[in-house]
Amino acid sequence: MKAIFKRKNFISFFIVVLSLSIFLFTDSSSEKVESLVLTDGAVLSDNIEVLSDHDGNFLILSSTETTSHIIYFDGNTQTISGSSLELNYKISAAAIFGGYLYIAKCVNNNSNYTTIITKYSFYNGSFTFCGQYSLSSTKVENFHSLAATENNFIFFINENNRNQIIAYNTLNDATQTLTVGTKQFASISSNFSGTKLYTITTDKTFVSFDLENSFNQCSLSSSPDDHCSFLSDNLLISSTNAVYNLDSTNVSNLFSINNSGSYNSSCLFGDYLLGEVSDNTIYCYDIPSKTATKKITIDGTLLALSTSGNVTIAILKKDSNKSLQVINTSDLTDISTNPSGGNEEPALNISSTSYTINFNSKTISNVPLSTTIAVFKDNIENPNNYSISFTNYLGKSFSSGTLGTGSTVSFSNSSGDITAFKIIINGDITGEGNENSRDEDYMYNYLFGKTSLVDEYLTAADINGDGKVNTIDLLIMYKNLNS
């Protein structure tokens, strides 16, 4: 009992501290940074690139012919945090890895090109100069020609000699060249963990270099287009918006999206691939089913999409203003047709104006706490009069009482075909149908790494629907239980 009492006291203290910090420093009603205007009043250009460190942080780069600006964003939904970096030249290419930003500037002296690489750290949004490296007789032309990886390596395609990739170590100032016979290189990129370098040659051969094994190379049996971008360590999207799965020996085509924007306007959001289709709509492709099942309506023209860790952002333009929007699960709405115009026929003819029915994941969510079977049935439109049955999270059948997270509802037609859905109730992470001290204890243990949450229980723990389970959800639960 003493241990339980001490933990309760700690939870209460922790919640009080968290409440004060949120009250003082945040405004939970806002999910958009309204303007990406620099402190000196300069507005970002439309030429925007977003770099992600895959750990929740973003660098937003904007260049004109004479100047460049870089803004650090830490994933907070309220403000642009940290400082911005202003440069008096156009960035030719840039890459980040391991908390470092590498910027390439190409200098032309009577057609004799020199590439100058400048290295910055960007810890907590503060840019710190770490060094500058001048590489003569080299020319780096675009973002597809530069990659950063582990062990302080940067790699770039030399436009003066596209048969070579230059590997440069910024710690010991050492360089070496990588070649694939006489093939010329079209683009390079690295995986998220920085352990492999991937290149596509101009004849569309896809080649990998193992950075942990003396740059050993492997020509994969299939290749995407001239340029590609990593969505994860094993998913790629090409310049023609084809999605590929990558393994150690092959690149296989999964599906293509109907994207009117560039391929850097695509990213992952949980199990969805987000891709631009029109100026005011982002379509969300369910990767397992390879079908667009959700959409996000945006206010403005989409300039860029990016995901870093569990945070996804959209850079938008409306009139001359730029804004940054953090994408939340609540922004996703169902669609009745996919972007190519084909109908998405549900597994069976049911619907609801109160709950969210996902025919791909076979889940029914947004069901309130303490919902009974009778109330649930009243909120399901069932024109075909399917037979409906229920089991609780332990798999035991029941026909009355309260539904909980993990309960299963099954719909049966006259032929005996059965379609089952898992029920998700926000805040109920124990499957009891209500929110109590056991849910609070479970949430606490999860946040401190003492237990795990998966599938519908993890979704139920995301009480505010922002796509993350964190201390904010614990605070909401605490307030619910103590109001």
DRENDO-955375 format. One record per residue (C-alpha): residue in three letters; x, y, z. Coordinates in steps of 0.02 Angstrom, whole numbers, plus 50000, padded with zeros to 5 digits. Example, Ala and Ser with C-alpha at 12.3 -4.5 7.8 and 13.67 -1.06 7.14 Angstrom:
BEGIN
ALA506154977550390 SER506844994750357 
END
This chain:
BEGIN
MET500005000050000 LYS501425012050040 ALA502165009549865 ILE500485013249785 PHE500255028749894 LYS501995035249849 ARG501675032849663 LYS500005041749675 ASN500845056249761 PHE502185056549626 ILE500865056349489 SER499955070849571 PHE501565080849589 PHE502065076749411 ILE500365082149344 VAL500425098549442 VAL502145102749370 LEU501565097849196 SER499975108249213 LEU500965123649263 SER502175121649118 ILE500765119648993 PHE499815134449067 LEU501355145449059 PHE502085140548893 THR500755133648777 ASP499065137248701 SER498245120448669 SER496925128148557 SER498175131548418 GLU498915118748301 LYS499645130548172 VAL501105142448170 GLU500215156248078 SER501695164447992 LEU503445159247946 VAL504125176847950 LEU505905179548010 THR506335191248152 ASP507005204348031 GLY505345204447937 ALA505955194547788 VAL504685182247718 LEU505225164947657 SER505225162147470 ASP504195148747385 ASN505775138547354 ILE505685128247514 GLU506535112147565 VAL506215103447732 LEU507555092647813 SER507095080447952 ASP508245072948084 HIS506945058848109 ASP506895063248295 GLY505515076448296 ASN506535091148231 PHE506465100248064 LEU507525112747970 ILE506545123347846 LEU507655130147707 SER507185144247590 SER508325151347454 THR508345165047325 GLU509755168447202 THR510665179247330 THR510105174047505 SER509555158947605 HIS508635156947769 ILE508535141747882 ILE507225140148020 TYR507305127048158 PHE505645119348214 ASP505585107248361 GLY503855099948326 ASN502965111048452 THR501255115948385 GLN501315133748449 THR502915142548402 ILE504465142048294 SER505805138048423 GLY507625143048421 SER508505154848304 SER508535156248116 LEU510105156248010 GLU510335168847871 LEU511615166447732 ASN512115178647595 TYR512155165547458 LYS511035152647376 ILE511145135147448 SER511605122447315 ALA511205107447425 ALA511025102847608 ALA510895087347716 ILE510755083547902 PHE511275068948010 GLY511685066348193 GLY511275084148245 TYR512345092048110 LEU511845102347958 TYR512945102047803 ILE512695116047677 ALA513475115847503 LYS513885131947412 CYS514525131047234 VAL515765144647181 ASN516105147846996 ASN517765156146954 ASN517905157046764 SER517075139846746 ASN518245132646879 TYR517035126547012 THR517385124447197 THR516165117247323 ILE516205124547497 ILE515405113747632 THR514935122547794 LYS514505112147947 TYR513365118148088 SER512665109748242 PHE510855114048281 TYR510615108048459 ASN508985114848532 GLY508815126448383 SER510435135948412 PHE511535135548257 THR513395133748298 PHE514745134948165 CYS515805119048167 GLY516935120848015 GLN517095124547831 TYR517855113547696 SER518375118847521 LEU518415105547385 SER519185111647223 SER518665105547050 THR516995099747118 LYS515225105347084 VAL513685100447185 GLU512125106047095 ASN510565100347189 PHE509865091847344 HIS509855074947257 SER511755075847246 LEU512185076947432 ALA511955064947578 ALA512575064447758 THR512825048447859 GLU513585041748018 ASN515415044448068 ASN515395062548004 PHE515385057347820 ILE514605067347681 PHE514405060647504 PHE514095070447346 ILE514005068147159 ASN515285079047070 GLU514405086946922 ASN516115088946840 ASN516325070046840 ARG514705060546867 ASN515625043946863 GLN516175047247042 ILE515395049447212 ILE516535059047329 ALA516575052547509 TYR517235065947626 ASN517585063947812 THR517395080747899 LEU518395075048051 ASN520035070147967 ASP519835079647802 ALA520025063247706 THR519195059747538 GLN518935044347433 THR517945040747276 LEU516595027847244 THR516265021147070 VAL515155008146986 GLY516155003646831 THR515895017246703 LYS514115021346756 GLN513615039346791 PHE512655044046946 ALA510975052946942 SER510615054547130 ILE511125048747302 SER510255047047470 SER510545038247636 ASN509385027847744 PHE508725035047907 SER510005026148015 GLY511445032247907 THR512185015047882 LYS511915013547695 LEU512135025047547 TYR511005022347397 THR511275029047223 ILE510345028147059 THR511365028646901 THR510825037346742 ASP510365020446666 LYS509245017646819 THR510305004646909 PHE509995005347096 VAL511595002547196 SER511905002047383 PHE513525004847479 ASP513714997047651 LEU514495010747758 GLU514834998647901 ASN515784986547789 SER517124996047692 PHE515865003647570 ASN515484986547495 GLN514274989047352 CYS512784978947294 SER511824981647131 LEU509994978247168 SER508954968947042 SER507674982647014 SER507745001547014 PRO506525016147031 ASP506675032246932 ASP508105044646922 HIS507775051847095 CYS507015044747253 SER506725049647433 PHE506685038547587 LEU505035037747679 SER505775025547805 ASP507265013747808 ASN506355001947689 LEU505105012847595 LEU505535024547450 ILE504555036347341 SER505195040747169 SER505115056647065 THR503595049546973 ASN502715045847140 ALA502965027047135 VAL503145018947307 TYR504465005347324 ASN504904992747457 LEU506764990347486 ASP507634974947552 SER509434969047546 THR509334962447368 ASN507874970547281 VAL506814986047255 SER505014981047221 ASN503584992347166 LEU502124992847288 PHE500965005647210 SER500905023247139 ILE500005038547204 ASN499125051747102 ASN500185066547159 SER500125083147067 GLY501565089847172 SER503385084947182 TYR503915069147271 ASN504575078747420 SER502745083147453 SER502475065547519 CYS502855057847688 LEU502285044547809 PHE500985047847944 GLY500795031948046 ASP500155018647926 TYR499695031847797 LEU500675039247653 LEU500205057547632 GLY500275064347456 GLU499675080447376 VAL498295078847247 SER497585096447239 ASP497975113347315 ASN496755111147458 THR496745092347486 ILE498045079947546 TYR497535061947514 CYS498065048647639 TYR498495031647567 ASP498285016547679 ILE499905007247643 PRO499294989347678 SER497794991447562 LYS498735003147442 THR497175013947433 ALA496755031947479 THR495515030547622 LYS495705047447711 LYS495975065547664 ILE496555081547746 THR495835098247694 ILE497105112447700 ASP496915131247688 GLY498155136247553 THR499385128847429 LEU500475114747493 LEU502335118447475 ALA503075103947573 LEU502655089147685 SER503855080947806 THR503865068647951 SER505145068348091 GLY504915055048224 ASN503075055848272 VAL502815073548206 THR502165077648032 ILE502105095447964 ALA501405104147811 ILE502115120447744 LEU500695130547667 LYS500565146347563 LYS499045157647559 ASP499215173947465 SER500995179247508 ASN501005171547682 LYS501815155147732 SER501205144847879 LEU501665128447962 GLN500335116048015 VAL500635100848124 ILE499575086448059 ASN498525077348189 THR497455061748175 SER495925072848202 ASP496325081348035 LEU495975065247939 THR494225062647870 ASP493485048247771 ILE493325049347582 SER492055040647472 THR493135039947316 ASN494995038447288 PRO495995051547189 SER495925041647028 GLY494025041247037 GLY493745022947084 ASN492425019347214 GLU492975012747382 GLU491664999747421 PRO491574995947609 ALA491614977947668 LEU489784979147715 ASN488404991947712 ILE488515000347882 SER488885018347931 SER488835030048079 THR488705048748106 SER489335046748285 TYR490795034648269 THR492255032648148 ILE492185016248051 ASN493815011147967 PHE493484997147843 ASN495344994247812 SER495964992747991 LYS494294985148045 THR494104997048191 ILE492695007948258 SER493355022648357 ASN492765038848438 VAL491565028548544 PRO491275038048708 LEU491665030848879 SER490295020548962 THR489405017048797 THR488215002448815 ILE487824989548681 ALA486064996748663 VAL486735014448634 PHE488065007948515 LYS486764999048408 ASP485685014748403 ASN487165024248329 ILE487545011648190 GLU486545013148030 ASN486184995247977 PRO485004995847827 ASN485334977647779 ASN484864971747954 TYR486474962147984 SER486494951348138 ILE487604959748270 SER488554950948410 PHE489864956348537 THR491344949048633 ASN492334958048767 TYR494224960648767 LEU494424943248844 GLY493454935248700 LYS491894931548804 SER490194934348720 PHE488984946548799 SER487374954748741 SER487124969148863 GLY488154980848969 THR489614992648935 LEU490814991248788 GLY492674993348815 THR494224995448709 GLY494664978648631 SER492864972948625 THR492374965248458 VAL490774968748362 SER490344956248224 PHE489114958948081 SER488394943447997 ASN487384943147836 SER486074930447782 SER487424919747699 GLY488374918147862 ASP489804929547810 ILE490524938247963 THR491474954747970 ALA492224959348139 PHE492824976348204 LYS493824980948358 ILE493064994748463 ILE494165009148525 ILE493615020248669 ASN494755035048705 GLY495445034548882 ASP494955016348913 ILE496615007248898 THR496164992549010 GLY494624987048912 GLU493394989949054 GLY492395003248961 ASN492695017449083 GLU494145028349139 ASN494805024749313 SER496375023849419 ARG496905007749333 ASP496975016949166 GLU497985030749250 ASP499205018049322 TYR499375009449154 MET499685025849064 TYR500985030649194 ASN501885013849177 TYR501855015248987 LEU502605032748986 PHE503995027049102 GLY504375011448999 LYS503704998949125 THR502364991449012 SER501834991648830 LEU500294997148734 VAL499884990448561 ASP498534990948429 GLU496844997648486 TYR497475000548664 LEU498855012048603 THR497565021648498 ALA496425023048650 ALA497855030648751 ASP498005044948625 ILE496625054548713 ASN496845071248624 GLY497025063048453 ASP498675071248404 GLY499465054848347 LYS500595053448501 VAL500415045848674 ASN501305057048798 THR501135066748960 ILE499785077848885 ASP498645062648875 LEU499075058149056 LEU498625075949108 ILE496935074949020 MET496575058249102 TYR497065065249273 LYS495915080149250 ASN494485068749196 LEU494695058149351 ASN494855072749471 SER493555084849403 
END
